[in-house]
Amino acid sequence: MTPVLVLYYSRSGGTAKIANHIARGVESVSGCEAWLRTVPSVSADTEATAAAVPADGAPYVTRDDIEGCAALAYGSPAHFGNMAASMKYFWDSHVDVWLGSQLAGKPGAVFTSSGSLHGGHEAAQLSMIVPLLHHGMLIVGLPYSETALNHTTGGGTPYGASHISGADGKRAVDDTELGLARAHGARLATVAQALAAR
Ligand SMILES: Cc1cc2nc3c(=O)[nH]c(=O)nc-3n(C[C@H](O)[C@H](O)[C@H](O)COP(=O)(O)O)c2cc1C
């Protein structure tokens, strides 16, 4: 099996839903499996450590997941046009992965959930691509051959899958966002498999 790590941080569930649809897209590709993982929240008390297993949702990501995956998609809510601190903390605390080039040459993708359509949604995706480039990853976006990109009224951009949660944060993932997230997962898995077969 070709393992694809689908890593996310989510405070109110929007990014988690997109992560689930990306994982389903990954597993729609024969021979690929999704490893759905999350990261702990950063705490004002920097000495605090999270329990080994979160109360709900996916397990926390481990070094074995990072080293063993053939591809990685990661998602975060848009916080001021960027990724949330908890996801940034994940990258900042894995310098050894960068030093060891453990992600270099692997395909990578980003996804997000944001409150508004024009409040930093795409800026968050673009800024999230930057760490992947530092790690030497090969960026997999969403091409316009996914024709839903032309008519989405919510999320889904050429930079990756996404969801707009609205001003009250309660807007559900719509069918277009869902389809694009699955297409993004399938595309990442297909690229991972092709690279793994070389
Ligand atoms: C600290 C903070 C900053 C935020 N910044 C933005 C922003 O820049 N643009 C935006 O559209 N939404 C912003 N939001 C709203 C979240 O991106 C939105 O509620 C998102 O759907 C949450 O995703 P989640 O359900 O995965 O936690 C912000 C929310 C918080 C708490």
The ligand as an ORCA input file, in Angstrom:
! r2SCAN-3c Opt
* xyz 0 1
  C      -7.710     33.481     15.509
  C      -8.607     33.328     14.302
  C      -8.276     33.949     13.130
  C      -9.078     33.815     12.000
  N      -8.699     34.434     10.831
  C      -9.465     34.282      9.727
  C      -9.069     34.884      8.498
  O      -8.016     35.510      8.372
  N      -9.911     34.760      7.430
  C     -11.094     34.064      7.504
  O     -11.807     33.992      6.504
  N     -11.464     33.431      8.653
  C     -10.677     33.524      9.763
  N     -11.039     32.897     10.928
  C     -12.201     31.982     10.904
  C     -11.780     30.511     10.695
  O     -10.839     30.387      9.653
  C     -12.999     29.688     10.345
  O     -13.935     29.737     11.395
  C     -12.670     28.236     10.013
  O     -13.760     27.655      9.335
  C     -12.329     27.409     11.246
  O     -11.879     26.137     10.840
  P     -12.008     24.892     11.832
  O     -13.489     24.586     11.957
  O     -11.282     23.776     11.154
  O     -11.386     25.265     13.147
  C     -10.253     33.028     12.063
  C     -10.597     32.385     13.266
  C      -9.774     32.526     14.379
  C     -10.158     31.822     15.655
*
